[in-house]
Amino acid sequence: MSITGYSHFCLRDADSAATGSLYYGFGLLHTDYTPKPAFAVYRAACRQAGH
């Protein structure tokens, strides 16, 4: 079995400063669009896959 597709539903955090809920910080970028460490990993994976 292999992965044939992947989607990341949230490019940017809804509110990076929110501390009351973990649901505001799922993005690959902070609220101000600065990249999180995971953004570089995701970008490298996309490049390796040829996208």
C-alpha distance matrix in Angstrom:
0.0 3.8 7.0 9.2 12.3 14.4 18.0 20.6 23.3 26.2 27.3 30.6 31.9 34.1 36.6 36.0 39.3 38.6 38.6 38.7 35.1 31.8 30.7 32.8 30.9 27.2 27.8 27.0 30.7 33.8 36.1 38.1 35.1 35.2 31.8 30.3 28.6 25.1 26.1 26.2 22.8 21.3 23.5 22.4 18.6 19.6 21.7 19.2 16.8 19.9 20.9
3.8 0.0 3.8 6.2 9.3 11.4 15.1 17.8 20.7 23.4 24.3 27.7 29.2 31.6 34.1 33.4 36.8 36.4 36.7 37.1 33.5 30.1 28.9 30.6 28.6 24.9 25.0 23.9 27.6 30.8 33.2 35.0 31.9 32.0 28.5 27.3 25.6 22.1 22.8 22.8 19.5 17.9 19.8 18.8 15.0 15.8 18.0 15.5 13.0 16.2 17.2
7.0 3.8 0.0 3.8 5.8 7.6 11.4 14.1 17.0 19.8 20.6 24.1 25.7 28.0 30.7 30.1 33.6 33.2 33.7 34.1 30.5 27.2 25.7 27.3 25.4 21.6 21.6 20.6 24.2 27.5 29.6 31.5 28.4 28.7 25.4 24.3 23.0 19.3 19.8 20.2 17.1 15.0 17.0 16.5 12.7 13.1 15.8 14.0 11.3 14.4 14.6
9.2 6.2 3.8 0.0 3.8 7.2 10.7 14.0 16.6 19.7 20.4 24.1 26.1 28.2 31.2 30.9 34.5 34.2 35.1 35.5 31.8 28.6 26.8 28.1 26.4 22.6 22.1 21.2 24.6 28.0 29.8 31.6 28.3 29.0 25.9 25.3 24.4 20.8 20.5 21.1 18.4 15.8 17.2 17.1 13.5 12.8 15.4 14.1 10.7 13.1 12.9
12.3 9.3 5.8 3.8 0.0 3.8 6.9 10.4 13.0 16.0 16.8 20.5 22.6 24.6 27.6 27.5 31.2 30.9 32.0 32.4 28.8 25.7 23.6 24.7 23.1 19.4 18.7 18.0 21.3 24.6 26.3 28.1 24.9 25.8 22.9 22.5 22.0 18.3 17.8 18.9 16.5 13.5 14.9 15.7 12.2 11.0 14.2 13.8 10.5 12.6 11.4
14.4 11.4 7.6 7.2 3.8 0.0 3.8 6.8 9.7 12.5 13.4 17.0 18.9 21.0 24.0 23.8 27.5 27.2 28.2 28.7 25.2 22.0 20.0 21.1 19.4 15.6 15.0 14.4 17.8 21.1 22.8 24.7 21.6 22.6 19.7 19.1 18.8 15.1 14.7 16.2 14.0 10.8 12.8 14.1 10.8 10.0 13.6 13.7 11.1 13.4 11.7
18.0 15.1 11.4 10.7 6.9 3.8 0.0 3.8 6.1 9.1 10.3 13.8 15.8 17.7 20.8 21.1 24.7 24.4 25.8 26.2 22.7 19.8 17.4 18.2 16.8 13.1 12.3 12.3 15.3 18.5 19.7 21.8 18.9 20.3 17.8 17.5 18.0 14.4 13.6 15.9 14.4 10.8 12.8 15.0 12.4 11.1 14.8 15.8 13.5 15.1 12.6
20.6 17.8 14.1 14.0 10.4 6.8 3.8 0.0 3.8 5.8 7.0 10.4 12.2 14.3 17.2 17.3 21.0 20.8 22.2 22.9 19.5 16.6 14.3 14.7 13.2 9.6 8.6 8.8 11.9 14.8 16.2 18.4 15.7 17.1 14.7 14.2 15.1 11.7 11.0 13.9 12.8 9.5 11.7 14.4 12.5 11.6 15.3 16.6 15.1 16.8 14.1
23.3 20.7 17.0 16.6 13.0 9.7 6.1 3.8 0.0 3.8 6.6 9.3 10.7 11.9 15.3 16.2 19.7 19.1 20.9 21.2 17.8 15.4 12.5 12.8 12.2 8.9 8.2 9.9 12.2 14.5 14.9 17.6 15.4 17.4 15.8 15.5 17.2 14.1 13.3 16.6 16.0 12.8 14.8 17.8 16.2 15.0 18.6 20.2 18.6 19.9 16.9
26.2 23.4 19.8 19.7 16.0 12.5 9.1 5.8 3.8 0.0 3.8 5.6 7.1 8.6 11.9 12.6 16.2 16.0 18.0 18.7 15.7 13.4 10.6 10.0 9.2 6.5 5.0 7.2 8.8 10.8 11.2 13.9 12.0 14.1 12.8 12.7 14.9 12.4 11.5 15.1 15.2 12.4 14.3 17.6 16.7 15.8 19.0 21.0 20.0 21.2 18.1
27.3 24.3 20.6 20.4 16.8 13.4 10.3 7.0 6.6 3.8 0.0 3.8 7.0 9.5 12.2 12.3 16.0 16.7 19.0 20.4 17.7 15.3 13.2 11.7 10.1 8.1 4.8 5.2 6.1 8.9 9.7 11.6 8.9 11.0 9.7 10.4 12.8 10.8 8.9 12.5 13.3 10.7 11.7 15.3 15.1 14.0 16.8 19.2 18.7 19.4 16.3
30.6 27.7 24.1 24.1 20.5 17.0 13.8 10.4 9.3 5.6 3.8 0.0 3.8 6.4 8.7 8.9 12.6 13.5 16.2 17.7 15.6 13.7 11.8 9.3 8.1 7.5 4.3 5.8 4.6 5.8 5.9 8.3 6.6 9.0 8.9 9.6 12.9 11.7 10.2 13.8 15.2 13.3 14.3 17.8 18.1 17.3 19.8 22.3 22.2 22.8 19.8
31.9 29.2 25.7 26.1 22.6 18.9 15.8 12.2 10.7 7.1 7.0 3.8 0.0 3.8 5.3 5.7 9.3 9.8 12.4 14.0 11.9 10.3 8.7 5.8 4.8 5.8 4.4 7.3 6.2 5.3 5.1 8.6 8.4 10.2 10.4 10.0 13.4 12.5 12.1 15.8 16.9 15.4 17.0 20.2 20.4 20.1 22.8 25.0 24.9 26.0 23.1
34.1 31.6 28.0 28.2 24.6 21.0 17.7 14.3 11.9 8.6 9.5 6.4 3.8 0.0 3.8 6.6 9.2 8.7 11.9 12.7 10.9 10.4 8.2 4.9 6.5 8.0 7.7 10.9 9.7 8.3 6.3 9.9 10.7 13.1 13.9 13.7 17.1 16.3 15.8 19.5 20.5 18.9 20.4 23.7 23.8 23.3 26.0 28.3 27.9 28.9 25.8
36.6 34.1 30.7 31.2 27.6 24.0 20.8 17.2 15.3 11.9 12.2 8.7 5.3 3.8 0.0 3.8 5.5 5.6 9.1 10.6 9.9 10.0 9.0 5.3 6.5 9.6 9.5 12.3 10.5 7.7 5.7 9.1 11.0 12.7 13.9 13.5 17.0 16.9 16.8 20.3 21.6 20.5 22.0 25.2 25.6 25.4 28.0 30.2 30.2 31.3 28.4
36.0 33.4 30.1 30.9 27.5 23.8 21.1 17.3 16.2 12.6 12.3 8.9 5.7 6.6 3.8 0.0 3.8 5.6 8.3 10.9 10.4 9.6 9.9 6.5 5.6 9.0 8.9 10.8 8.9 5.7 5.5 8.4 10.1 10.6 11.6 10.6 14.0 14.5 14.8 18.0 19.3 18.9 20.5 23.3 24.0 24.3 26.6 28.7 29.1 30.3 27.7
39.3 36.8 33.6 34.5 31.2 27.5 24.7 21.0 19.7 16.2 16.0 12.6 9.3 9.2 5.5 3.8 0.0 3.8 6.3 9.4 10.2 10.6 11.6 8.5 8.5 12.3 12.6 14.5 12.5 9.0 8.2 10.5 13.0 13.2 14.6 13.6 16.7 17.7 18.2 21.2 22.6 22.5 24.0 26.7 27.6 28.0 30.2 32.2 32.8 34.0 31.5
38.6 36.4 33.2 34.2 30.9 27.2 24.4 20.8 19.1 16.0 16.7 13.5 9.8 8.7 5.6 5.6 3.8 0.0 3.8 5.8 6.8 8.1 9.1 6.6 8.0 11.7 13.0 15.6 14.3 11.3 10.4 13.3 15.5 16.2 17.2 15.7 18.7 19.0 19.8 23.1 24.0 23.6 25.6 28.3 28.6 29.1 31.6 33.4 33.7 35.1 32.5
38.6 36.7 33.7 35.1 32.0 28.2 25.8 22.2 20.9 18.0 19.0 16.2 12.4 11.9 9.1 8.3 6.3 3.8 0.0 3.8 5.7 7.2 9.7 8.5 9.2 12.7 14.8 17.2 16.5 13.7 13.5 16.4 18.4 18.5 19.0 16.9 19.3 19.6 21.1 24.2 24.7 24.6 27.0 29.3 29.5 30.4 33.0 34.5 34.8 36.6 34.3
38.7 37.1 34.1 35.5 32.4 28.7 26.2 22.9 21.2 18.7 20.4 17.7 14.0 12.7 10.6 10.9 9.4 5.8 3.8 0.0 3.8 7.0 9.0 8.8 10.7 13.7 16.3 19.2 18.9 16.3 15.8 19.0 20.9 21.4 21.8 19.8 22.1 21.9 23.5 26.7 26.9 26.5 29.1 31.5 31.3 32.1 35.0 36.3 36.3 38.2 35.8
35.1 33.5 30.5 31.8 28.8 25.2 22.7 19.5 17.8 15.7 17.7 15.6 11.9 10.9 9.9 10.4 10.2 6.8 5.7 3.8 0.0 3.8 5.4 6.4 8.3 10.7 13.7 16.8 17.0 15.1 14.9 18.5 19.7 20.5 20.3 18.2 20.4 19.7 21.2 24.6 24.5 23.8 26.5 29.0 28.4 29.2 32.2 33.5 33.2 35.2 32.8
31.8 30.1 27.2 28.6 25.7 22.0 19.8 16.6 15.4 13.4 15.3 13.7 10.3 10.4 10.0 9.6 10.6 8.1 7.2 7.0 3.8 0.0 3.8 5.5 5.9 7.6 11.0 13.9 14.7 13.4 14.0 17.6 18.1 18.6 17.9 15.4 17.3 16.2 18.1 21.4 21.0 20.4 23.3 25.5 24.9 25.8 28.9 29.9 29.8 31.9 29.6
30.7 28.9 25.7 26.8 23.6 20.0 17.4 14.3 12.5 10.6 13.2 11.8 8.7 8.2 9.0 9.9 11.6 9.1 9.7 9.0 5.4 3.8 0.0 3.8 5.6 6.3 9.5 13.0 13.9 13.0 13.0 16.8 17.1 18.3 17.7 15.8 18.0 16.4 17.7 21.2 20.9 19.6 22.4 25.0 24.1 24.5 27.8 29.1 28.5 30.4 27.9
32.8 30.6 27.3 28.1 24.7 21.1 18.2 14.7 12.8 10.0 11.7 9.3 5.8 4.9 5.3 6.5 8.5 6.6 8.5 8.8 6.4 5.5 3.8 0.0 3.8 6.2 8.1 11.6 11.5 10.0 9.5 13.3 14.0 15.4 15.3 13.9 16.7 15.8 16.4 20.1 20.4 19.2 21.5 24.4 24.1 24.2 27.2 28.9 28.6 30.2 27.4
30.9 28.6 25.4 26.4 23.1 19.4 16.8 13.2 12.2 9.2 10.1 8.1 4.8 6.5 6.5 5.6 8.5 8.0 9.2 10.7 8.3 5.9 5.6 3.8 0.0 3.8 5.6 8.6 8.8 7.7 8.7 12.2 12.3 12.9 12.3 10.4 13.0 12.1 13.1 16.6 16.9 16.1 18.5 21.1 21.0 21.5 24.3 25.9 25.9 27.6 25.2
27.2 24.9 21.6 22.6 19.4 15.6 13.1 9.6 8.9 6.5 8.1 7.5 5.8 8.0 9.6 9.0 12.3 11.7 12.7 13.7 10.7 7.6 6.3 6.2 3.8 0.0 3.8 6.9 8.7 9.2 10.6 13.9 13.0 13.8 12.3 10.4 12.4 10.5 11.4 15.0 14.8 13.4 16.1 18.7 18.1 18.5 21.6 23.0 22.7 24.6 22.1
27.8 25.0 21.6 22.1 18.7 15.0 12.3 8.6 8.2 5.0 4.8 4.3 4.4 7.7 9.5 8.9 12.6 13.0 14.8 16.3 13.7 11.0 9.5 8.1 5.6 3.8 0.0 3.8 5.3 6.8 8.5 11.2 9.6 10.7 9.2 8.3 10.8 9.0 8.8 12.6 13.1 11.4 13.4 16.5 16.3 16.3 19.2 21.0 20.9 22.3 19.6
27.0 23.9 20.6 21.2 18.0 14.4 12.3 8.8 9.9 7.2 5.2 5.8 7.3 10.9 12.3 10.8 14.5 15.6 17.2 19.2 16.8 13.9 13.0 11.6 8.6 6.9 3.8 0.0 3.8 7.0 9.7 11.4 8.8 8.9 6.4 5.7 7.8 6.0 5.0 8.8 9.7 8.3 10.0 13.0 13.4 13.5 16.0 18.0 18.3 19.6 17.2
30.7 27.6 24.2 24.6 21.3 17.8 15.3 11.9 12.2 8.8 6.1 4.6 6.2 9.7 10.5 8.9 12.5 14.3 16.5 18.9 17.0 14.7 13.9 11.5 8.8 8.7 5.3 3.8 0.0 3.8 6.5 7.6 5.2 5.5 4.4 5.3 8.7 8.5 6.8 10.2 12.2 11.2 11.9 15.1 16.2 16.0 18.0 20.4 21.0 21.8 19.2
33.8 30.8 27.5 28.0 24.6 21.1 18.5 14.8 14.5 10.8 8.9 5.8 5.3 8.3 7.7 5.7 9.0 11.3 13.7 16.3 15.1 13.4 13.0 10.0 7.7 9.2 6.8 7.0 3.8 0.0 3.8 5.4 5.1 5.4 6.2 6.5 10.4 11.0 10.1 13.2 15.2 14.7 15.6 18.6 19.8 19.8 21.7 24.1 24.7 25.6 23.0
36.1 33.2 29.6 29.8 26.3 22.8 19.7 16.2 14.9 11.2 9.7 5.9 5.1 6.3 5.7 5.5 8.2 10.4 13.5 15.8 14.9 14.0 13.0 9.5 8.7 10.6 8.5 9.7 6.5 3.8 0.0 3.8 5.4 7.5 9.4 10.3 14.2 14.5 13.4 16.6 18.6 17.6 18.3 21.6 22.6 22.2 24.2 26.8 27.2 27.8 24.9
38.1 35.0 31.5 31.6 28.1 24.7 21.8 18.4 17.6 13.9 11.6 8.3 8.6 9.9 9.1 8.4 10.5 13.3 16.4 19.0 18.5 17.6 16.8 13.3 12.2 13.9 11.2 11.4 7.6 5.4 3.8 0.0 3.8 5.7 8.9 10.9 14.6 15.6 13.9 16.5 19.2 18.5 18.4 21.7 23.3 22.6 24.1 27.0 27.7 27.9 25.0
35.1 31.9 28.4 28.3 24.9 21.6 18.9 15.7 15.4 12.0 8.9 6.6 8.4 10.7 11.0 10.1 13.0 15.5 18.4 20.9 19.7 18.1 17.1 14.0 12.3 13.0 9.6 8.8 5.2 5.1 5.4 3.8 0.0 3.8 6.2 8.9 12.5 13.1 10.7 13.3 16.1 15.1 14.8 18.1 19.7 18.9 20.3 23.3 24.0 24.1 21.3
35.2 32.0 28.7 29.0 25.8 22.6 20.3 17.1 17.4 14.1 11.0 9.0 10.2 13.1 12.7 10.6 13.2 16.2 18.5 21.4 20.5 18.6 18.3 15.4 12.9 13.8 10.7 8.9 5.5 5.4 7.5 5.7 3.8 0.0 3.8 6.7 9.9 11.5 9.5 11.4 14.5 14.4 14.0 16.9 19.0 18.8 19.8 22.5 23.8 24.0 21.7
31.8 28.5 25.4 25.9 22.9 19.7 17.8 14.7 15.8 12.8 9.7 8.9 10.4 13.9 13.9 11.6 14.6 17.2 19.0 21.8 20.3 17.9 17.7 15.3 12.3 12.3 9.2 6.4 4.4 6.2 9.4 8.9 6.2 3.8 0.0 3.8 6.5 7.9 5.8 7.8 10.7 10.8 10.8 13.4 15.4 15.6 16.7 19.2 20.5 21.1 19.1
30.3 27.3 24.3 25.3 22.5 19.1 17.5 14.2 15.5 12.7 10.4 9.6 10.0 13.7 13.5 10.6 13.6 15.7 16.9 19.8 18.2 15.4 15.8 13.9 10.4 10.4 8.3 5.7 5.3 6.5 10.3 10.9 8.9 6.7 3.8 0.0 3.8 5.4 5.5 7.7 9.6 10.3 11.4 13.5 15.1 16.0 17.6 19.4 20.8 22.0 20.2
28.6 25.6 23.0 24.4 22.0 18.8 18.0 15.1 17.2 14.9 12.8 12.9 13.4 17.1 17.0 14.0 16.7 18.7 19.3 22.1 20.4 17.3 18.0 16.7 13.0 12.4 10.8 7.8 8.7 10.4 14.2 14.6 12.5 9.9 6.5 3.8 0.0 3.8 5.4 5.9 7.1 9.1 10.5 11.5 13.2 15.0 16.2 17.4 19.2 20.8 19.6
25.1 22.1 19.3 20.8 18.3 15.1 14.4 11.7 14.1 12.4 10.8 11.7 12.5 16.3 16.9 14.5 17.7 19.0 19.6 21.9 19.7 16.2 16.4 15.8 12.1 10.5 9.0 6.0 8.5 11.0 14.5 15.6 13.1 11.5 7.9 5.4 3.8 0.0 3.8 5.5 5.1 6.2 8.6 9.9 10.6 12.4 14.3 15.3 16.6 18.5 17.2
26.1 22.8 19.8 20.5 17.8 14.7 13.6 11.0 13.3 11.5 8.9 10.2 12.1 15.8 16.8 14.8 18.2 19.8 21.1 23.5 21.2 18.1 17.7 16.4 13.1 11.4 8.8 5.0 6.8 10.1 13.4 13.9 10.7 9.5 5.8 5.5 5.4 3.8 0.0 3.8 5.4 5.1 6.1 8.5 9.9 10.5 12.2 14.1 15.3 16.5 14.8
26.2 22.8 20.2 21.1 18.9 16.2 15.9 13.9 16.6 15.1 12.5 13.8 15.8 19.5 20.3 18.0 21.2 23.1 24.2 26.7 24.6 21.4 21.2 20.1 16.6 15.0 12.6 8.8 10.2 13.2 16.6 16.5 13.3 11.4 7.8 7.7 5.9 5.5 3.8 0.0 3.8 5.5 5.1 6.1 8.6 9.9 10.5 12.2 14.2 15.3 14.3
22.8 19.5 17.1 18.4 16.5 14.0 14.4 12.8 16.0 15.2 13.3 15.2 16.9 20.5 21.6 19.3 22.6 24.0 24.7 26.9 24.5 21.0 20.9 20.4 16.9 14.8 13.1 9.7 12.2 15.2 18.6 19.2 16.1 14.5 10.7 9.6 7.1 5.1 5.4 3.8 0.0 3.8 5.5 5.2 6.2 8.7 10.0 10.5 12.3 14.3 13.8
21.3 17.9 15.0 15.8 13.5 10.8 10.8 9.5 12.8 12.4 10.7 13.3 15.4 18.9 20.5 18.9 22.5 23.6 24.6 26.5 23.8 20.4 19.6 19.2 16.1 13.4 11.4 8.3 11.2 14.7 17.6 18.5 15.1 14.4 10.8 10.3 9.1 6.2 5.1 5.5 3.8 0.0 3.8 5.5 5.1 6.2 8.7 9.9 10.6 12.4 11.2
23.5 19.8 17.0 17.2 14.9 12.8 12.8 11.7 14.8 14.3 11.7 14.3 17.0 20.4 22.0 20.5 24.0 25.6 27.0 29.1 26.5 23.3 22.4 21.5 18.5 16.1 13.4 10.0 11.9 15.6 18.3 18.4 14.8 14.0 10.8 11.4 10.5 8.6 6.1 5.1 5.5 3.8 0.0 3.8 5.4 5.1 6.2 8.6 9.9 10.6 9.3
22.4 18.8 16.5 17.1 15.7 14.1 15.0 14.4 17.8 17.6 15.3 17.8 20.2 23.7 25.2 23.3 26.7 28.3 29.3 31.5 29.0 25.5 25.0 24.4 21.1 18.7 16.5 13.0 15.1 18.6 21.6 21.7 18.1 16.9 13.4 13.5 11.5 9.9 8.5 6.1 5.2 5.5 3.8 0.0 3.8 5.4 5.1 6.1 8.6 9.8 9.9
18.6 15.0 12.7 13.5 12.2 10.8 12.4 12.5 16.2 16.7 15.1 18.1 20.4 23.8 25.6 24.0 27.6 28.6 29.5 31.3 28.4 24.9 24.1 24.1 21.0 18.1 16.3 13.4 16.2 19.8 22.6 23.3 19.7 19.0 15.4 15.1 13.2 10.6 9.9 8.6 6.2 5.1 5.4 3.8 0.0 3.8 5.4 5.1 6.2 8.6 8.8
19.6 15.8 13.1 12.8 11.0 10.0 11.1 11.6 15.0 15.8 14.0 17.3 20.1 23.3 25.4 24.3 28.0 29.1 30.4 32.1 29.2 25.8 24.5 24.2 21.5 18.5 16.3 13.5 16.0 19.8 22.2 22.6 18.9 18.8 15.6 16.0 15.0 12.4 10.5 9.9 8.7 6.2 5.1 5.4 3.8 0.0 3.8 5.4 5.1 6.3 5.3
21.7 18.0 15.8 15.4 14.2 13.6 14.8 15.3 18.6 19.0 16.8 19.8 22.8 26.0 28.0 26.6 30.2 31.6 33.0 35.0 32.2 28.9 27.8 27.2 24.3 21.6 19.2 16.0 18.0 21.7 24.2 24.1 20.3 19.8 16.7 17.6 16.2 14.3 12.2 10.5 10.0 8.7 6.2 5.1 5.4 3.8 0.0 3.8 5.4 5.0 5.6
19.2 15.5 14.0 14.1 13.8 13.7 15.8 16.6 20.2 21.0 19.2 22.3 25.0 28.3 30.2 28.7 32.2 33.4 34.5 36.3 33.5 29.9 29.1 28.9 25.9 23.0 21.0 18.0 20.4 24.1 26.8 27.0 23.3 22.5 19.2 19.4 17.4 15.3 14.1 12.2 10.5 9.9 8.6 6.1 5.1 5.4 3.8 0.0 3.8 5.4 7.6
16.8 13.0 11.3 10.7 10.5 11.1 13.5 15.1 18.6 20.0 18.7 22.2 24.9 27.9 30.2 29.1 32.8 33.7 34.8 36.3 33.2 29.8 28.5 28.6 25.9 22.7 20.9 18.3 21.0 24.7 27.2 27.7 24.0 23.8 20.5 20.8 19.2 16.6 15.3 14.2 12.3 10.6 9.9 8.6 6.2 5.1 5.4 3.8 0.0 3.8 5.8
19.9 16.2 14.4 13.1 12.6 13.4 15.1 16.8 19.9 21.2 19.4 22.8 26.0 28.9 31.3 30.3 34.0 35.1 36.6 38.2 35.2 31.9 30.4 30.2 27.6 24.6 22.3 19.6 21.8 25.6 27.8 27.9 24.1 24.0 21.1 22.0 20.8 18.5 16.5 15.3 14.3 12.4 10.6 9.8 8.6 6.3 5.0 5.4 3.8 0.0 3.8
20.9 17.2 14.6 12.9 11.4 11.7 12.6 14.1 16.9 18.1 16.3 19.8 23.1 25.8 28.4 27.7 31.5 32.5 34.3 35.8 32.8 29.6 27.9 27.4 25.2 22.1 19.6 17.2 19.2 23.0 24.9 25.0 21.3 21.7 19.1 20.2 19.6 17.2 14.8 14.3 13.8 11.2 9.3 9.9 8.8 5.3 5.6 7.6 5.8 3.8 0.0
